Amino acid sequence: MPYSNLNELPDSVKNVLPEHAQDIYKEAFNSAWDQYDTPEERRDNADREETAHRVAWAAVKQKYEKGDDGKWHQKGD
């Protein structure tokens, strides 16, 4: 289900990503939830929620990367 605020994000997102990255995740997830509403639009027989999570992580990884310290940092920092 779409997320209305950052507090609703899964712990696996809230506990590892900086706030800006969480915003990216939430917006990408919600957009993908709407875009991939029918099974024909998804790959590998993935369900709607799984597809939305994959899209959201891909969006985060465009701007952020996991550093050697194990934390997520904005690319270029």
C-alpha positions, 0 to 999 in steps of 0.5 A: 500500500502507498505510504503517506508519510516517512513513519510508515516506511518499513524499518529496513528503509527507515533505519538505514536511509537518511531522510532525503533518501527516505523521501525519494523511496516513498515517492518512487514507491507510491508512483510505482504502486500506481504505475504497475497496478496490473500483472501485465505491467510487472516482470517475473510474476512479481506482485505489486508491492514487490515491484514498487519496492524494487523501483523505490530502491532503484530510485534511491540508488540513483542518488545514494550509495552505501559507503565503506562505513555501512551507511548510505551517502549521497553520491558525490559527497 
